[in-house]
Amino acid sequence: MEALGLFNYWAVVFLMMTGFYTLIARGNLVKKLIGLSIFQASVFILYISLGKITGGTPPYLIYGAEDAVYSNPVPHVLILTAIVVGVATTAVGLALVVRIKEAYGTIEEDEIEDESL
């Protein structure tokens, strides 16, 4: 396979590593949530890429097309559910960041740890 034919996998790896680096390296809680969202998006792209078959058709039963190749719709449906869960998780995370800001006066991880000691 050509490297260009694997573009979606390269994009997944780049987004995943960008999100993971942001999650690990940043001390700001909002930036950590953004990194987590980028990481989630890369997983979504990976699953959607795995669900598509080249030359596949939607899974409609057509008379006389018994040998047709069908694309699997299950990964796409699961990702729709995962997107909803991801948005809800991000909303809860942002609500927690607001409460942490009210309680500690900052959203920097190091400053929160210093205050709590």
C-alpha positions in Angstrom: 0.0 0.0 0.0 1.1 3.5 -0.6 1.7 5.8 2.3 -0.8 8.3 0.8 -3.4 5.6 0.8 -3.0 5.4 4.5 -3.7 9.1 5.0 -6.5 8.6 7.4 -4.3 6.5 9.7 -1.6 9.1 9.6 -4.2 11.7 10.6 -5.4 9.5 13.4 -1.9 9.0 14.8 -1.1 12.7 14.5 -4.3 13.8 16.2 -4.0 11.1 18.9 -0.4 12.1 19.8 -1.3 15.8 19.7 -4.2 15.2 22.1 -2.1 12.9 24.3 0.7 15.4 24.5 -1.7 18.2 25.3 -3.3 16.1 28.0 0.1 15.2 29.6 2.2 18.4 29.1 -0.2 21.2 30.0 -1.2 22.2 33.5 -4.2 24.3 32.5 -7.4 22.2 33.1 -9.2 23.7 30.1 -6.3 22.8 27.8 -6.3 19.3 29.3 -10.0 19.0 28.3 -9.2 20.3 24.8 -6.5 17.6 24.5 -8.9 15.0 25.7 -11.4 16.1 23.0 -8.8 15.9 20.3 -7.8 12.4 21.5 -11.5 11.4 21.3 -11.9 12.8 17.8 -8.9 10.7 16.7 -10.5 7.6 18.0 -13.8 8.5 16.2 -11.9 8.9 12.9 -10.2 5.6 13.4 -13.5 3.7 14.0 -15.2 5.4 11.1 -12.3 4.6 8.8 -12.4 0.9 9.8 -16.2 0.8 9.0 -15.8 1.8 5.4 -15.0 -0.8 2.8 -13.7 0.4 -0.7 -16.4 -0.4 -3.2 -18.9 -1.2 -0.5 -22.5 -0.2 -0.8 -25.0 0.8 1.9 -26.5 -2.4 3.4 -29.8 -2.3 1.5 -31.2 -5.6 0.4 -31.6 -5.4 -3.4 -33.1 -8.2 -5.4 -30.5 -9.9 -7.5 -27.5 -8.4 -5.7 -26.6 -11.4 -3.4 -22.9 -11.0 -4.1 -22.7 -7.3 -3.3 -20.1 -6.0 -0.8 -21.7 -4.1 2.0 -20.2 -1.5 4.3 -20.8 -2.1 8.0 -23.0 0.6 9.5 -22.4 -0.5 13.1 -19.2 1.5 13.7 -20.9 4.7 12.4 -23.8 4.2 14.8 -21.5 3.5 17.7 -19.6 6.7 17.0 -22.8 8.7 16.9 -23.4 7.5 20.5 -19.8 8.1 21.4 -20.0 11.7 20.2 -23.0 12.3 22.4 -21.1 10.8 25.4 -18.0 12.8 24.6 -19.9 16.1 24.4 -21.6 15.3 27.7 -18.2 14.3 29.3 -16.7 17.6 28.1 -19.6 19.6 29.5 -19.2 17.9 32.9 -15.5 18.5 32.8 -16.0 22.2 32.0 -18.5 22.5 34.8 -16.0 21.0 37.2 -13.3 23.4 36.0 -15.7 26.3 36.8 -16.3 24.9 40.3 -12.5 24.5 40.8 -12.0 28.1 39.6 -14.5 29.3 42.2 -13.0 27.2 45.0 -9.3 27.7 44.3 -9.2 30.9 42.3 -7.1 29.2 39.5 -7.3 26.4 36.9 -3.6 25.7 36.9 -2.9 22.2 38.2 0.4 23.2 40.0 -1.2 26.1 41.8 -4.2 23.9 42.9 -1.8 21.3 44.3 0.2 24.0 46.2 -3.0 25.4 47.7 -4.4 22.1 48.8 -1.2 21.2 50.8 
